[in-house]
Amino acid sequence: MSETVNTAQMVTRLTELNRQYRAGAPTISDAEYDRLVEVLRLTDPQNPFLLQVEPEEINEKASVRHPTPMLSTQKAYTQKEVQDWVNRIEVAAVKLGISDVVFRVTPKLDGLAGRDDGEIFATRGNGRNGSDITFAFERGIIAVGGRGLGVGEIVVSQSYFDEHCTEHFEHPRNMAVGIISADVVSEFAKPALADGAVRFVPYTTLDAWEGTGFDLLSNIEQIRSSLVSSIDYALDGLVAEVTNSKIK
């Protein structure tokens, strides 16, 4: 009985910590939050909290339904966890009669996730429904590569943030959330918008690595270094996926 109570308490705590993070006011580090999530995963691997998309809520904005769900990614922290994932993918591919599996790796930006279809720009929200934030471009957020390039993140140039914004904001993500959620943009954020330092970066505009599962496992550190070396935004790891839709 006590384990059930402890699990319920952990879910309650994680839910509140996640709400604080999504609101741009985290009270613990990302690493500590991820550690608590892994404790829950070991204790109760089928807990509904682990299966849901972590919501990003922007109050009092029109709701938008995403054409396809914007799902959360499962995190891996060790080489073995990545290897186990690659093995599962390759076993599934064999069962489907697919001989050549191509893996793609991209940097994961630590910003406010959204989707831009060229007409409506919406937050991720709960993964199925987000908030219409098309007004973000009127506020001065730059659409890198132009409009309509799909899923990406609202981010602030890390070098610009370090030089001009640390006195007023704890993290670039906090600043991005504040720009979107506030009725009136903070006076401290306006210069960054005017200088083009706040951007929506679609993932299609970022460099990506593609190769076999063997190459991924053999060169993961070199892949990471190559992909992130020139990125001037806060990062939250890498995203690995397969390019064949039948085994996604």
C-alpha positions as CSV (number, residue, x, y, z in Angstrom):
1,M,0.0,0.0,0.0
2,S,2.8,2.4,0.9
3,E,4.4,1.9,-2.6
4,T,1.1,3.0,-4.2
5,V,1.0,6.1,-2.0
6,N,4.6,6.9,-2.8
7,T,4.0,6.5,-6.5
8,A,1.0,8.8,-6.3
9,Q,3.0,11.4,-4.4
10,M,5.8,11.2,-7.0
11,V,3.3,11.7,-9.8
12,T,1.8,14.7,-8.0
13,R,5.3,16.2,-7.5
14,L,6.3,15.5,-11.1
15,T,3.1,17.0,-12.4
16,E,3.7,20.2,-10.5
17,L,7.4,20.4,-11.5
18,N,6.5,19.9,-15.1
19,R,3.9,22.7,-14.8
20,Q,6.5,25.1,-13.4
21,Y,8.9,24.2,-16.2
22,R,6.3,24.7,-19.0
23,A,5.4,28.0,-17.4
24,G,9.1,29.1,-17.7
25,A,9.7,29.0,-13.9
26,P,11.5,25.7,-13.1
27,T,12.4,25.0,-9.5
28,I,14.9,22.1,-10.2
29,S,17.4,21.4,-12.9
30,D,16.5,19.4,-16.0
31,A,18.9,16.6,-14.9
32,E,17.2,16.3,-11.5
33,Y,13.7,16.2,-13.1
34,D,14.8,13.5,-15.5
35,R,16.3,11.5,-12.5
36,L,12.9,11.6,-10.8
37,V,11.1,10.5,-14.0
38,E,13.5,7.5,-14.2
39,V,12.8,6.6,-10.6
40,L,9.1,6.6,-11.4
41,R,9.8,4.5,-14.6
42,L,11.6,1.9,-12.5
43,T,8.9,1.8,-9.8
44,D,5.9,1.9,-12.1
45,P,6.8,1.6,-15.8
46,Q,3.2,1.6,-17.0
47,N,2.2,4.7,-15.0
48,P,0.0,6.9,-17.2
49,F,2.2,9.9,-16.4
50,L,5.0,8.3,-18.4
51,L,2.8,7.7,-21.4
52,Q,1.3,11.1,-21.8
53,V,2.7,14.1,-23.7
54,E,4.0,16.7,-21.2
55,P,1.5,19.6,-21.8
56,E,2.6,23.2,-22.7
57,E,-0.2,25.5,-21.8
58,I,-0.6,29.1,-22.9
59,N,-3.6,30.6,-21.2
60,E,-6.5,32.2,-22.9
61,K,-5.4,31.5,-26.5
62,A,-7.6,29.9,-29.2
63,S,-7.2,26.1,-29.4
64,V,-5.8,24.5,-32.5
65,R,-5.9,20.8,-33.3
66,H,-2.7,19.4,-34.8
67,P,-3.1,17.5,-38.1
68,T,-0.8,14.8,-36.6
69,P,0.1,14.5,-32.9
70,M,3.2,16.2,-31.5
71,L,4.5,13.4,-29.3
72,S,7.0,13.4,-26.5
73,T,10.3,11.5,-27.0
74,Q,11.4,8.7,-24.9
75,K,14.8,9.6,-23.2
76,A,17.9,7.5,-23.1
77,Y,20.9,8.3,-20.8
78,T,23.3,5.4,-21.5
79,Q,24.9,3.7,-24.5
80,K,23.1,0.5,-23.5
81,E,19.7,2.2,-23.6
82,V,20.4,3.5,-27.1
83,Q,21.6,0.1,-28.2
84,D,18.5,-1.6,-26.8
85,W,16.3,0.9,-28.8
86,V,18.3,0.3,-32.0
87,N,17.9,-3.5,-31.4
88,R,14.1,-3.2,-31.0
89,I,13.9,-1.1,-34.2
90,E,15.9,-3.6,-36.2
91,V,14.0,-6.6,-34.9
92,A,10.7,-4.9,-35.9
93,A,12.2,-4.1,-39.3
94,V,13.0,-7.7,-39.9
95,K,9.5,-8.8,-39.0
96,L,8.2,-6.2,-41.6
97,G,10.6,-7.4,-44.3
98,I,12.6,-4.2,-44.2
99,S,16.4,-4.9,-44.7
100,D,17.9,-1.4,-44.7
101,V,16.9,0.8,-41.7
102,V,18.1,4.4,-41.8
103,F,18.4,6.3,-38.6
104,R,18.3,10.1,-38.4
105,V,19.7,12.2,-35.5
106,T,19.1,15.9,-35.0
107,P,19.8,18.2,-32.1
108,K,17.0,18.7,-29.6
109,L,16.5,22.4,-28.9
110,D,15.4,23.5,-25.4
111,G,12.7,26.0,-26.2
112,L,8.9,26.3,-26.6
113,A,7.7,23.7,-29.0
114,G,5.4,24.6,-31.8
115,R,4.1,23.9,-35.3
116,D,3.8,26.4,-38.2
117,D,1.8,25.4,-41.2
118,G,2.2,28.8,-42.9
119,E,-1.1,30.1,-41.8
120,I,-1.4,29.1,-38.1
121,F,1.4,28.9,-35.7
122,A,0.5,26.8,-32.6
123,T,2.1,25.5,-29.5
124,R,2.5,21.8,-28.9
125,G,0.0,21.9,-26.0
126,N,-1.0,18.4,-25.0
127,G,0.3,16.9,-28.2
128,R,-3.1,16.8,-30.0
129,N,-4.3,20.4,-29.3
130,G,-2.2,23.5,-28.9
131,S,-2.7,27.2,-28.6
132,D,-2.8,29.6,-31.6
133,I,0.2,31.9,-31.2
134,T,0.5,33.2,-34.8
135,F,0.7,36.7,-33.2
136,A,4.3,35.7,-32.2
137,F,5.6,36.8,-35.6
138,E,4.0,40.2,-35.1
139,R,5.8,40.5,-31.8
140,G,9.1,40.1,-33.7
141,I,9.9,36.4,-33.5
142,I,11.9,35.5,-36.6
143,A,10.8,32.4,-38.6
144,V,14.1,30.8,-39.5
145,G,13.9,29.6,-43.1
146,G,10.5,31.2,-43.6
147,R,6.9,30.2,-42.7
148,G,5.3,26.9,-43.0
149,L,8.2,24.6,-42.2
150,G,6.5,22.5,-39.6
151,V,7.6,21.5,-36.1
152,G,10.3,23.4,-34.3
153,E,11.1,25.4,-31.2
154,I,11.0,29.1,-30.1
155,V,14.4,29.8,-28.9
156,V,16.7,32.7,-28.0
157,S,20.3,33.0,-29.3
158,Q,22.4,31.7,-26.4
159,S,25.3,34.1,-27.0
160,Y,22.9,37.0,-27.2
161,F,21.1,35.8,-24.0
162,D,24.4,35.4,-22.1
163,E,25.5,38.9,-23.1
164,H,22.3,40.9,-22.6
165,C,19.6,38.9,-20.7
166,T,20.9,37.0,-17.7
167,E,20.1,39.8,-15.3
168,H,16.4,39.6,-16.0
169,F,15.8,35.9,-17.1
170,E,17.0,32.6,-15.6
171,H,17.1,30.7,-18.9
172,P,16.4,31.4,-22.6
173,R,13.4,29.1,-22.4
174,N,11.9,31.2,-19.6
175,M,12.3,34.3,-21.8
176,A,10.6,32.6,-24.8
177,V,7.7,31.4,-22.7
178,G,7.3,34.9,-21.2
179,I,7.2,36.6,-24.7
180,I,4.4,34.2,-25.8
181,S,2.3,34.0,-22.6
182,A,2.4,37.7,-21.5
183,D,-0.4,40.1,-22.7
184,V,2.3,42.8,-23.0
185,V,5.9,41.9,-23.8
186,S,8.4,42.7,-21.1
187,E,10.5,45.8,-21.6
188,F,13.5,43.5,-20.9
189,A,12.6,41.2,-23.8
190,K,11.8,43.9,-26.4
191,P,15.5,44.6,-27.3
192,A,16.1,40.9,-28.0
193,L,13.1,40.8,-30.3
194,A,14.2,44.0,-32.1
195,D,17.7,42.5,-32.6
196,G,16.3,39.3,-34.1
197,A,17.6,37.1,-31.3
198,V,14.3,35.4,-30.6
199,R,13.5,32.8,-33.3
200,F,11.3,30.0,-34.3
201,V,13.7,27.3,-35.6
202,P,12.0,24.4,-37.5
203,Y,13.8,21.1,-37.1
204,T,14.0,20.8,-40.9
205,T,16.4,23.7,-41.0
206,L,18.9,22.0,-38.6
207,D,21.7,19.7,-39.8
208,A,21.0,16.1,-39.4
209,W,23.0,12.8,-39.4
210,E,21.7,9.7,-41.2
211,G,23.1,6.2,-41.2
212,T,22.8,2.7,-40.0
213,G,22.2,1.6,-36.4
214,F,25.8,0.2,-36.3
215,D,27.2,3.5,-37.4
216,L,25.0,5.4,-34.9
217,L,26.2,3.2,-32.0
218,S,29.8,3.2,-33.1
219,N,30.1,7.0,-33.6
220,I,27.5,8.5,-31.2
221,E,29.9,11.0,-29.6
222,Q,31.3,12.2,-32.9
223,I,27.8,12.6,-34.2
224,R,26.8,14.6,-31.2
225,S,29.9,16.9,-31.4
226,S,29.4,17.5,-35.1
227,L,25.7,18.3,-34.8
228,V,25.8,20.7,-31.8
229,S,29.2,22.4,-32.3
230,S,27.7,25.3,-34.4
231,I,24.3,25.7,-32.7
232,D,23.8,28.9,-30.7
233,Y,20.7,27.8,-28.8
234,A,20.1,25.9,-25.5
235,L,20.0,22.2,-26.1
236,D,18.3,19.3,-24.5
237,G,20.2,16.4,-26.1
238,L,19.7,14.7,-29.4
239,V,16.6,13.2,-31.1
240,A,17.1,9.8,-32.9
241,E,14.4,8.4,-35.2
242,V,14.0,6.1,-38.1
243,T,13.2,7.5,-41.6
244,N,11.0,4.6,-42.7
245,S,7.4,5.4,-41.7
246,K,6.4,1.7,-41.4
247,I,8.6,1.2,-38.3
248,K,8.2,4.7,-36.7
